[in-house]
Structure formats: C-alpha cells, structure tokens
C-alpha cells in the first residue's frame, strides 16, 4: 500500500503493540504524558491509535518506512519493560496493505 505524502509515494509500516494493563489510571497517565508525545515525535511517524478493553491494550502506530517502524518497535519494547503498569504480550512490525 502506498500513501501519498507530498510529491512521492512511500510504503508504510505499522508497529502493533499488545499489552496487559495492571493499573489503568497509571497507564493512562503515562500514555498521555510520555508514550503518545514520544511516539508522535519519532522519525517517520504518521498516525497512531491506542485502545483498550478490560485489562488489554492494543496500539497501532503507522510509520513512513519499515526502518522507522522497526526503530520505534525497539523503543516500544524498552518503554514497556520499564513500565510497571503494563506487561508486554507482543510487539511486531507489519506492512500496511490497505486502508479506508
């Protein structure tokens, strides 16, 4: 899938993160104060969504290249490991193949 970003087309990739949340209030605070601002300033960032249901969190952040997504996935792992309010289930980089 190519998105038009200015004068050229580029492939985009998603970082998909799945976590278990042990403290929703603390996790929300950290998400708003650290995670979203940090991810949104990462090189190649395009857009992101963070969701939760019960004690499960799922996020998807879109980057303009596989390299930028991979670097962000590595940072996500480090941030989650340092966060006592969530436990990492999975982080993966996927190519975006369609959108609506």
Phi and psi restraints in degrees (range 20) as a CNS / XPLOR table:
assign (resid 1 and name C) (resid 2 and name N)
       (resid 2 and name CA) (resid 2 and name C) 1.0 -111.7 20.0 2
assign (resid 2 and name N) (resid 2 and name CA)
       (resid 2 and name C) (resid 3 and name N) 1.0 134.0 20.0 2
assign (resid 2 and name C) (resid 3 and name N)
       (resid 3 and name CA) (resid 3 and name C) 1.0 -106.3 20.0 2
assign (resid 3 and name N) (resid 3 and name CA)
       (resid 3 and name C) (resid 4 and name N) 1.0 142.3 20.0 2
assign (resid 3 and name C) (resid 4 and name N)
       (resid 4 and name CA) (resid 4 and name C) 1.0 -85.0 20.0 2
assign (resid 4 and name N) (resid 4 and name CA)
       (resid 4 and name C) (resid 5 and name N) 1.0 116.4 20.0 2
assign (resid 4 and name C) (resid 5 and name N)
       (resid 5 and name CA) (resid 5 and name C) 1.0 -124.9 20.0 2
assign (resid 5 and name N) (resid 5 and name CA)
       (resid 5 and name C) (resid 6 and name N) 1.0 87.4 20.0 2
assign (resid 5 and name C) (resid 6 and name N)
       (resid 6 and name CA) (resid 6 and name C) 1.0 80.1 20.0 2
assign (resid 6 and name N) (resid 6 and name CA)
       (resid 6 and name C) (resid 7 and name N) 1.0 -142.0 20.0 2
assign (resid 6 and name C) (resid 7 and name N)
       (resid 7 and name CA) (resid 7 and name C) 1.0 -80.6 20.0 2
assign (resid 7 and name N) (resid 7 and name CA)
       (resid 7 and name C) (resid 8 and name N) 1.0 -4.6 20.0 2
assign (resid 7 and name C) (resid 8 and name N)
       (resid 8 and name CA) (resid 8 and name C) 1.0 -135.6 20.0 2
assign (resid 8 and name N) (resid 8 and name CA)
       (resid 8 and name C) (resid 9 and name N) 1.0 163.5 20.0 2
assign (resid 8 and name C) (resid 9 and name N)
       (resid 9 and name CA) (resid 9 and name C) 1.0 -100.9 20.0 2
assign (resid 9 and name N) (resid 9 and name CA)
       (resid 9 and name C) (resid 10 and name N) 1.0 144.6 20.0 2
assign (resid 9 and name C) (resid 10 and name N)
       (resid 10 and name CA) (resid 10 and name C) 1.0 -138.5 20.0 2
assign (resid 10 and name N) (resid 10 and name CA)
       (resid 10 and name C) (resid 11 and name N) 1.0 150.9 20.0 2
assign (resid 10 and name C) (resid 11 and name N)
       (resid 11 and name CA) (resid 11 and name C) 1.0 -73.7 20.0 2
assign (resid 11 and name N) (resid 11 and name CA)
       (resid 11 and name C) (resid 12 and name N) 1.0 143.8 20.0 2
assign (resid 11 and name C) (resid 12 and name N)
       (resid 12 and name CA) (resid 12 and name C) 1.0 -119.3 20.0 2
assign (resid 12 and name N) (resid 12 and name CA)
       (resid 12 and name C) (resid 13 and name N) 1.0 155.0 20.0 2
assign (resid 12 and name C) (resid 13 and name N)
       (resid 13 and name CA) (resid 13 and name C) 1.0 -132.3 20.0 2
assign (resid 13 and name N) (resid 13 and name CA)
       (resid 13 and name C) (resid 14 and name N) 1.0 150.1 20.0 2
assign (resid 13 and name C) (resid 14 and name N)
       (resid 14 and name CA) (resid 14 and name C) 1.0 -109.9 20.0 2
assign (resid 14 and name N) (resid 14 and name CA)
       (resid 14 and name C) (resid 15 and name N) 1.0 143.1 20.0 2
assign (resid 14 and name C) (resid 15 and name N)
       (resid 15 and name CA) (resid 15 and name C) 1.0 -102.6 20.0 2
assign (resid 15 and name N) (resid 15 and name CA)
       (resid 15 and name C) (resid 16 and name N) 1.0 117.1 20.0 2
assign (resid 15 and name C) (resid 16 and name N)
       (resid 16 and name CA) (resid 16 and name C) 1.0 -107.4 20.0 2
assign (resid 16 and name N) (resid 16 and name CA)
       (resid 16 and name C) (resid 17 and name N) 1.0 124.0 20.0 2
assign (resid 16 and name C) (resid 17 and name N)
       (resid 17 and name CA) (resid 17 and name C) 1.0 -122.9 20.0 2
assign (resid 17 and name N) (resid 17 and name CA)
       (resid 17 and name C) (resid 18 and name N) 1.0 132.0 20.0 2
assign (resid 17 and name C) (resid 18 and name N)
       (resid 18 and name CA) (resid 18 and name C) 1.0 -123.9 20.0 2
assign (resid 18 and name N) (resid 18 and name CA)
       (resid 18 and name C) (resid 19 and name N) 1.0 125.6 20.0 2
assign (resid 18 and name C) (resid 19 and name N)
       (resid 19 and name CA) (resid 19 and name C) 1.0 -133.6 20.0 2
assign (resid 19 and name N) (resid 19 and name CA)
       (resid 19 and name C) (resid 20 and name N) 1.0 161.9 20.0 2
assign (resid 19 and name C) (resid 20 and name N)
       (resid 20 and name CA) (resid 20 and name C) 1.0 -104.2 20.0 2
assign (resid 20 and name N) (resid 20 and name CA)
       (resid 20 and name C) (resid 21 and name N) 1.0 134.4 20.0 2
assign (resid 20 and name C) (resid 21 and name N)
       (resid 21 and name CA) (resid 21 and name C) 1.0 -104.8 20.0 2
assign (resid 21 and name N) (resid 21 and name CA)
       (resid 21 and name C) (resid 22 and name N) 1.0 125.4 20.0 2
assign (resid 21 and name C) (resid 22 and name N)
       (resid 22 and name CA) (resid 22 and name C) 1.0 -98.8 20.0 2
assign (resid 22 and name N) (resid 22 and name CA)
       (resid 22 and name C) (resid 23 and name N) 1.0 -22.5 20.0 2
assign (resid 22 and name C) (resid 23 and name N)
       (resid 23 and name CA) (resid 23 and name C) 1.0 -141.9 20.0 2
assign (resid 23 and name N) (resid 23 and name CA)
       (resid 23 and name C) (resid 24 and name N) 1.0 96.6 20.0 2
assign (resid 23 and name C) (resid 24 and name N)
       (resid 24 and name CA) (resid 24 and name C) 1.0 -61.4 20.0 2
assign (resid 24 and name N) (resid 24 and name CA)
       (resid 24 and name C) (resid 25 and name N) 1.0 -43.2 20.0 2
assign (resid 24 and name C) (resid 25 and name N)
       (resid 25 and name CA) (resid 25 and name C) 1.0 -62.6 20.0 2
assign (resid 25 and name N) (resid 25 and name CA)
       (resid 25 and name C) (resid 26 and name N) 1.0 -47.3 20.0 2
assign (resid 25 and name C) (resid 26 and name N)
       (resid 26 and name CA) (resid 26 and name C) 1.0 -67.0 20.0 2
assign (resid 26 and name N) (resid 26 and name CA)
       (resid 26 and name C) (resid 27 and name N) 1.0 -38.3 20.0 2
assign (resid 26 and name C) (resid 27 and name N)
       (resid 27 and name CA) (resid 27 and name C) 1.0 -64.3 20.0 2
assign (resid 27 and name N) (resid 27 and name CA)
       (resid 27 and name C) (resid 28 and name N) 1.0 -41.9 20.0 2
assign (resid 27 and name C) (resid 28 and name N)
       (resid 28 and name CA) (resid 28 and name C) 1.0 -62.9 20.0 2
assign (resid 28 and name N) (resid 28 and name CA)
       (resid 28 and name C) (resid 29 and name N) 1.0 -43.2 20.0 2
assign (resid 28 and name C) (resid 29 and name N)
       (resid 29 and name CA) (resid 29 and name C) 1.0 -61.2 20.0 2
assign (resid 29 and name N) (resid 29 and name CA)
       (resid 29 and name C) (resid 30 and name N) 1.0 -46.9 20.0 2
assign (resid 29 and name C) (resid 30 and name N)
       (resid 30 and name CA) (resid 30 and name C) 1.0 -66.5 20.0 2
assign (resid 30 and name N) (resid 30 and name CA)
       (resid 30 and name C) (resid 31 and name N) 1.0 -37.8 20.0 2
assign (resid 30 and name C) (resid 31 and name N)
       (resid 31 and name CA) (resid 31 and name C) 1.0 -58.6 20.0 2
assign (resid 31 and name N) (resid 31 and name CA)
       (resid 31 and name C) (resid 32 and name N) 1.0 -49.3 20.0 2
assign (resid 31 and name C) (resid 32 and name N)
       (resid 32 and name CA) (resid 32 and name C) 1.0 -69.7 20.0 2
assign (resid 32 and name N) (resid 32 and name CA)
       (resid 32 and name C) (resid 33 and name N) 1.0 -36.6 20.0 2
assign (resid 32 and name C) (resid 33 and name N)
       (resid 33 and name CA) (resid 33 and name C) 1.0 -88.8 20.0 2
assign (resid 33 and name N) (resid 33 and name CA)
       (resid 33 and name C) (resid 34 and name N) 1.0 -29.3 20.0 2
assign (resid 33 and name C) (resid 34 and name N)
       (resid 34 and name CA) (resid 34 and name C) 1.0 -122.8 20.0 2
assign (resid 34 and name N) (resid 34 and name CA)
       (resid 34 and name C) (resid 35 and name N) 1.0 -52.0 20.0 2
assign (resid 34 and name C) (resid 35 and name N)
       (resid 35 and name CA) (resid 35 and name C) 1.0 -67.1 20.0 2
assign (resid 35 and name N) (resid 35 and name CA)
       (resid 35 and name C) (resid 36 and name N) 1.0 -57.6 20.0 2
assign (resid 35 and name C) (resid 36 and name N)
       (resid 36 and name CA) (resid 36 and name C) 1.0 -60.9 20.0 2
assign (resid 36 and name N) (resid 36 and name CA)
       (resid 36 and name C) (resid 37 and name N) 1.0 -47.4 20.0 2
assign (resid 36 and name C) (resid 37 and name N)
       (resid 37 and name CA) (resid 37 and name C) 1.0 -61.0 20.0 2
assign (resid 37 and name N) (resid 37 and name CA)
       (resid 37 and name C) (resid 38 and name N) 1.0 -39.9 20.0 2
assign (resid 37 and name C) (resid 38 and name N)
       (resid 38 and name CA) (resid 38 and name C) 1.0 -66.4 20.0 2
assign (resid 38 and name N) (resid 38 and name CA)
       (resid 38 and name C) (resid 39 and name N) 1.0 -46.6 20.0 2
assign (resid 38 and name C) (resid 39 and name N)
       (resid 39 and name CA) (resid 39 and name C) 1.0 -66.1 20.0 2
assign (resid 39 and name N) (resid 39 and name CA)
       (resid 39 and name C) (resid 40 and name N) 1.0 -41.9 20.0 2
assign (resid 39 and name C) (resid 40 and name N)
       (resid 40 and name CA) (resid 40 and name C) 1.0 -66.8 20.0 2
assign (resid 40 and name N) (resid 40 and name CA)
       (resid 40 and name C) (resid 41 and name N) 1.0 -18.1 20.0 2
assign (resid 40 and name C) (resid 41 and name N)
       (resid 41 and name CA) (resid 41 and name C) 1.0 -98.1 20.0 2
assign (resid 41 and name N) (resid 41 and name CA)
       (resid 41 and name C) (resid 42 and name N) 1.0 0.0 20.0 2
assign (resid 41 and name C) (resid 42 and name N)
       (resid 42 and name CA) (resid 42 and name C) 1.0 -69.2 20.0 2
assign (resid 42 and name N) (resid 42 and name CA)
       (resid 42 and name C) (resid 43 and name N) 1.0 147.1 20.0 2
assign (resid 42 and name C) (resid 43 and name N)
       (resid 43 and name CA) (resid 43 and name C) 1.0 -56.8 20.0 2
assign (resid 43 and name N) (resid 43 and name CA)
       (resid 43 and name C) (resid 44 and name N) 1.0 132.6 20.0 2
assign (resid 43 and name C) (resid 44 and name N)
       (resid 44 and name CA) (resid 44 and name C) 1.0 82.9 20.0 2
assign (resid 44 and name N) (resid 44 and name CA)
       (resid 44 and name C) (resid 45 and name N) 1.0 -0.8 20.0 2
assign (resid 44 and name C) (resid 45 and name N)
       (resid 45 and name CA) (resid 45 and name C) 1.0 -63.9 20.0 2
assign (resid 45 and name N) (resid 45 and name CA)
       (resid 45 and name C) (resid 46 and name N) 1.0 136.8 20.0 2
assign (resid 45 and name C) (resid 46 and name N)
       (resid 46 and name CA) (resid 46 and name C) 1.0 -114.3 20.0 2
assign (resid 46 and name N) (resid 46 and name CA)
       (resid 46 and name C) (resid 47 and name N) 1.0 -52.5 20.0 2
assign (resid 46 and name C) (resid 47 and name N)
       (resid 47 and name CA) (resid 47 and name C) 1.0 -161.9 20.0 2
assign (resid 47 and name N) (resid 47 and name CA)
       (resid 47 and name C) (resid 48 and name N) 1.0 162.9 20.0 2
assign (resid 47 and name C) (resid 48 and name N)
       (resid 48 and name CA) (resid 48 and name C) 1.0 -154.0 20.0 2
assign (resid 48 and name N) (resid 48 and name CA)
       (resid 48 and name C) (resid 49 and name N) 1.0 154.1 20.0 2
assign (resid 48 and name C) (resid 49 and name N)
       (resid 49 and name CA) (resid 49 and name C) 1.0 -137.8 20.0 2
assign (resid 49 and name N) (resid 49 and name CA)
       (resid 49 and name C) (resid 50 and name N) 1.0 134.0 20.0 2
assign (resid 49 and name C) (resid 50 and name N)
       (resid 50 and name CA) (resid 50 and name C) 1.0 -121.6 20.0 2
assign (resid 50 and name N) (resid 50 and name CA)
       (resid 50 and name C) (resid 51 and name N) 1.0 128.9 20.0 2
assign (resid 50 and name C) (resid 51 and name N)
       (resid 51 and name CA) (resid 51 and name C) 1.0 -131.2 20.0 2
assign (resid 51 and name N) (resid 51 and name CA)
       (resid 51 and name C) (resid 52 and name N) 1.0 161.1 20.0 2
assign (resid 51 and name C) (resid 52 and name N)
       (resid 52 and name CA) (resid 52 and name C) 1.0 -152.0 20.0 2
assign (resid 52 and name N) (resid 52 and name CA)
       (resid 52 and name C) (resid 53 and name N) 1.0 156.3 20.0 2
assign (resid 52 and name C) (resid 53 and name N)
       (resid 53 and name CA) (resid 53 and name C) 1.0 -148.1 20.0 2
assign (resid 53 and name N) (resid 53 and name CA)
       (resid 53 and name C) (resid 54 and name N) 1.0 123.6 20.0 2
assign (resid 53 and name C) (resid 54 and name N)
       (resid 54 and name CA) (resid 54 and name C) 1.0 55.0 20.0 2
assign (resid 54 and name N) (resid 54 and name CA)
       (resid 54 and name C) (resid 55 and name N) 1.0 -118.0 20.0 2
assign (resid 54 and name C) (resid 55 and name N)
       (resid 55 and name CA) (resid 55 and name C) 1.0 -109.2 20.0 2
assign (resid 55 and name N) (resid 55 and name CA)
       (resid 55 and name C) (resid 56 and name N) 1.0 23.9 20.0 2
assign (resid 55 and name C) (resid 56 and name N)
       (resid 56 and name CA) (resid 56 and name C) 1.0 -116.1 20.0 2
assign (resid 56 and name N) (resid 56 and name CA)
       (resid 56 and name C) (resid 57 and name N) 1.0 132.7 20.0 2
assign (resid 56 and name C) (resid 57 and name N)
       (resid 57 and name CA) (resid 57 and name C) 1.0 -117.3 20.0 2
assign (resid 57 and name N) (resid 57 and name CA)
       (resid 57 and name C) (resid 58 and name N) 1.0 140.1 20.0 2
assign (resid 57 and name C) (resid 58 and name N)
       (resid 58 and name CA) (resid 58 and name C) 1.0 -137.1 20.0 2
assign (resid 58 and name N) (resid 58 and name CA)
       (resid 58 and name C) (resid 59 and name N) 1.0 129.4 20.0 2
assign (resid 58 and name C) (resid 59 and name N)
       (resid 59 and name CA) (resid 59 and name C) 1.0 -130.1 20.0 2
assign (resid 59 and name N) (resid 59 and name CA)
       (resid 59 and name C) (resid 60 and name N) 1.0 155.8 20.0 2
assign (resid 59 and name C) (resid 60 and name N)
       (resid 60 and name CA) (resid 60 and name C) 1.0 -140.8 20.0 2
assign (resid 60 and name N) (resid 60 and name CA)
       (resid 60 and name C) (resid 61 and name N) 1.0 121.9 20.0 2
assign (resid 60 and name C) (resid 61 and name N)
       (resid 61 and name CA) (resid 61 and name C) 1.0 -119.1 20.0 2
assign (resid 61 and name N) (resid 61 and name CA)
       (resid 61 and name C) (resid 62 and name N) 1.0 133.7 20.0 2
assign (resid 61 and name C) (resid 62 and name N)
       (resid 62 and name CA) (resid 62 and name C) 1.0 -102.2 20.0 2
assign (resid 62 and name N) (resid 62 and name CA)
       (resid 62 and name C) (resid 63 and name N) 1.0 134.0 20.0 2
assign (resid 62 and name C) (resid 63 and name N)
       (resid 63 and name CA) (resid 63 and name C) 1.0 -125.8 20.0 2
assign (resid 63 and name N) (resid 63 and name CA)
       (resid 63 and name C) (resid 64 and name N) 1.0 155.9 20.0 2
assign (resid 63 and name C) (resid 64 and name N)
       (resid 64 and name CA) (resid 64 and name C) 1.0 -79.5 20.0 2
assign (resid 64 and name N) (resid 64 and name CA)
       (resid 64 and name C) (resid 65 and name N) 1.0 -1.4 20.0 2
assign (resid 64 and name C) (resid 65 and name N)
       (resid 65 and name CA) (resid 65 and name C) 1.0 -155.5 20.0 2
assign (resid 65 and name N) (resid 65 and name CA)
       (resid 65 and name C) (resid 66 and name N) 1.0 159.4 20.0 2
assign (resid 65 and name C) (resid 66 and name N)
       (resid 66 and name CA) (resid 66 and name C) 1.0 -65.1 20.0 2
assign (resid 66 and name N) (resid 66 and name CA)
       (resid 66 and name C) (resid 67 and name N) 1.0 -38.1 20.0 2
assign (resid 66 and name C) (resid 67 and name N)
       (resid 67 and name CA) (resid 67 and name C) 1.0 -61.1 20.0 2
assign (resid 67 and name N) (resid 67 and name CA)
       (resid 67 and name C) (resid 68 and name N) 1.0 -47.1 20.0 2
assign (resid 67 and name C) (resid 68 and name N)
       (resid 68 and name CA) (resid 68 and name C) 1.0 -63.1 20.0 2
assign (resid 68 and name N) (resid 68 and name CA)
       (resid 68 and name C) (resid 69 and name N) 1.0 -40.0 20.0 2
assign (resid 68 and name C) (resid 69 and name N)
       (resid 69 and name CA) (resid 69 and name C) 1.0 -64.9 20.0 2
assign (resid 69 and name N) (resid 69 and name CA)
       (resid 69 and name C) (resid 70 and name N) 1.0 -42.3 20.0 2
assign (resid 69 and name C) (resid 70 and name N)
       (resid 70 and name CA) (resid 70 and name C) 1.0 -63.8 20.0 2
assign (resid 70 and name N) (resid 70 and name CA)
       (resid 70 and name C) (resid 71 and name N) 1.0 -41.9 20.0 2
assign (resid 70 and name C) (resid 71 and name N)
       (resid 71 and name CA) (resid 71 and name C) 1.0 -63.1 20.0 2
assign (resid 71 and name N) (resid 71 and name CA)
       (resid 71 and name C) (resid 72 and name N) 1.0 -40.5 20.0 2
assign (resid 71 and name C) (resid 72 and name N)
       (resid 72 and name CA) (resid 72 and name C) 1.0 -67.8 20.0 2
assign (resid 72 and name N) (resid 72 and name CA)
       (resid 72 and name C) (resid 73 and name N) 1.0 -37.4 20.0 2
assign (resid 72 and name C) (resid 73 and name N)
       (resid 73 and name CA) (resid 73 and name C) 1.0 -62.1 20.0 2
assign (resid 73 and name N) (resid 73 and name CA)
       (resid 73 and name C) (resid 74 and name N) 1.0 -40.7 20.0 2
assign (resid 73 and name C) (resid 74 and name N)
       (resid 74 and name CA) (resid 74 and name C) 1.0 -62.6 20.0 2
assign (resid 74 and name N) (resid 74 and name CA)
       (resid 74 and name C) (resid 75 and name N) 1.0 -43.2 20.0 2
assign (resid 74 and name C) (resid 75 and name N)
       (resid 75 and name CA) (resid 75 and name C) 1.0 -65.5 20.0 2
assign (resid 75 and name N) (resid 75 and name CA)
       (resid 75 and name C) (resid 76 and name N) 1.0 -37.7 20.0 2
assign (resid 75 and name C) (resid 76 and name N)
       (resid 76 and name CA) (resid 76 and name C) 1.0 -61.1 20.0 2
assign (resid 76 and name N) (resid 76 and name CA)
       (resid 76 and name C) (resid 77 and name N) 1.0 -44.8 20.0 2
assign (resid 76 and name C) (resid 77 and name N)
       (resid 77 and name CA) (resid 77 and name C) 1.0 -57.1 20.0 2
assign (resid 77 and name N) (resid 77 and name CA)
       (resid 77 and name C) (resid 78 and name N) 1.0 -46.1 20.0 2
assign (resid 77 and name C) (resid 78 and name N)
       (resid 78 and name CA) (resid 78 and name C) 1.0 -63.5 20.0 2
assign (resid 78 and name N) (resid 78 and name CA)
       (resid 78 and name C) (resid 79 and name N) 1.0 -44.0 20.0 2
assign (resid 78 and name C) (resid 79 and name N)
       (resid 79 and name CA) (resid 79 and name C) 1.0 -64.0 20.0 2
assign (resid 79 and name N) (resid 79 and name CA)
       (resid 79 and name C) (resid 80 and name N) 1.0 -41.2 20.0 2
assign (resid 79 and name C) (resid 80 and name N)
       (resid 80 and name CA) (resid 80 and name C) 1.0 -69.3 20.0 2
assign (resid 80 and name N) (resid 80 and name CA)
       (resid 80 and name C) (resid 81 and name N) 1.0 -41.0 20.0 2
assign (resid 80 and name C) (resid 81 and name N)
       (resid 81 and name CA) (resid 81 and name C) 1.0 -62.4 20.0 2
assign (resid 81 and name N) (resid 81 and name CA)
       (resid 81 and name C) (resid 82 and name N) 1.0 -27.4 20.0 2
assign (resid 81 and name C) (resid 82 and name N)
       (resid 82 and name CA) (resid 82 and name C) 1.0 -90.4 20.0 2
assign (resid 82 and name N) (resid 82 and name CA)
       (resid 82 and name C) (resid 83 and name N) 1.0 1.8 20.0 2
assign (resid 82 and name C) (resid 83 and name N)
       (resid 83 and name CA) (resid 83 and name C) 1.0 -109.0 20.0 2
assign (resid 83 and name N) (resid 83 and name CA)
       (resid 83 and name C) (resid 84 and name N) 1.0 110.9 20.0 2
assign (resid 83 and name C) (resid 84 and name N)
       (resid 84 and name CA) (resid 84 and name C) 1.0 -74.0 20.0 2
assign (resid 84 and name N) (resid 84 and name CA)
       (resid 84 and name C) (resid 85 and name N) 1.0 -8.3 20.0 2
assign (resid 84 and name C) (resid 85 and name N)
       (resid 85 and name CA) (resid 85 and name C) 1.0 -89.7 20.0 2
assign (resid 85 and name N) (resid 85 and name CA)
       (resid 85 and name C) (resid 86 and name N) 1.0 -8.6 20.0 2
assign (resid 85 and name C) (resid 86 and name N)
       (resid 86 and name CA) (resid 86 and name C) 1.0 -138.6 20.0 2
assign (resid 86 and name N) (resid 86 and name CA)
       (resid 86 and name C) (resid 87 and name N) 1.0 153.5 20.0 2
assign (resid 86 and name C) (resid 87 and name N)
       (resid 87 and name CA) (resid 87 and name C) 1.0 -122.4 20.0 2
assign (resid 87 and name N) (resid 87 and name CA)
       (resid 87 and name C) (resid 88 and name N) 1.0 133.1 20.0 2
assign (resid 87 and name C) (resid 88 and name N)
       (resid 88 and name CA) (resid 88 and name C) 1.0 -73.3 20.0 2
assign (resid 88 and name N) (resid 88 and name CA)
       (resid 88 and name C) (resid 89 and name N) 1.0 130.0 20.0 2
assign (resid 88 and name C) (resid 89 and name N)
       (resid 89 and name CA) (resid 89 and name C) 1.0 -99.0 20.0 2
assign (resid 89 and name N) (resid 89 and name CA)
       (resid 89 and name C) (resid 90 and name N) 1.0 -48.0 20.0 2
assign (resid 89 and name C) (resid 90 and name N)
       (resid 90 and name CA) (resid 90 and name C) 1.0 -163.9 20.0 2
assign (resid 90 and name N) (resid 90 and name CA)
       (resid 90 and name C) (resid 91 and name N) 1.0 145.9 20.0 2
assign (resid 90 and name C) (resid 91 and name N)
       (resid 91 and name CA) (resid 91 and name C) 1.0 -133.4 20.0 2
assign (resid 91 and name N) (resid 91 and name CA)
       (resid 91 and name C) (resid 92 and name N) 1.0 129.6 20.0 2
assign (resid 91 and name C) (resid 92 and name N)
       (resid 92 and name CA) (resid 92 and name C) 1.0 -146.9 20.0 2
assign (resid 92 and name N) (resid 92 and name CA)
       (resid 92 and name C) (resid 93 and name N) 1.0 155.3 20.0 2
assign (resid 92 and name C) (resid 93 and name N)
       (resid 93 and name CA) (resid 93 and name C) 1.0 -104.2 20.0 2
assign (resid 93 and name N) (resid 93 and name CA)
       (resid 93 and name C) (resid 94 and name N) 1.0 130.4 20.0 2
assign (resid 93 and name C) (resid 94 and name N)
       (resid 94 and name CA) (resid 94 and name C) 1.0 -130.8 20.0 2
assign (resid 94 and name N) (resid 94 and name CA)
       (resid 94 and name C) (resid 95 and name N) 1.0 145.3 20.0 2
assign (resid 94 and name C) (resid 95 and name N)
       (resid 95 and name CA) (resid 95 and name C) 1.0 -75.6 20.0 2
assign (resid 95 and name N) (resid 95 and name CA)
       (resid 95 and name C) (resid 96 and name N) 1.0 134.6 20.0 2
assign (resid 95 and name C) (resid 96 and name N)
       (resid 96 and name CA) (resid 96 and name C) 1.0 -82.6 20.0 2
assign (resid 96 and name N) (resid 96 and name CA)
       (resid 96 and name C) (resid 97 and name N) 1.0 125.2 20.0 2
assign (resid 96 and name C) (resid 97 and name N)
       (resid 97 and name CA) (resid 97 and name C) 1.0 -112.3 20.0 2
assign (resid 97 and name N) (resid 97 and name CA)
       (resid 97 and name C) (resid 98 and name N) 1.0 -11.3 20.0 2
assign (resid 97 and name C) (resid 98 and name N)
       (resid 98 and name CA) (resid 98 and name C) 1.0 -164.9 20.0 2
assign (resid 98 and name N) (resid 98 and name CA)
       (resid 98 and name C) (resid 99 and name N) 1.0 157.8 20.0 2
assign (resid 98 and name C) (resid 99 and name N)
       (resid 99 and name CA) (resid 99 and name C) 1.0 -156.3 20.0 2
assign (resid 99 and name N) (resid 99 and name CA)
       (resid 99 and name C) (resid 100 and name N) 1.0 163.4 20.0 2
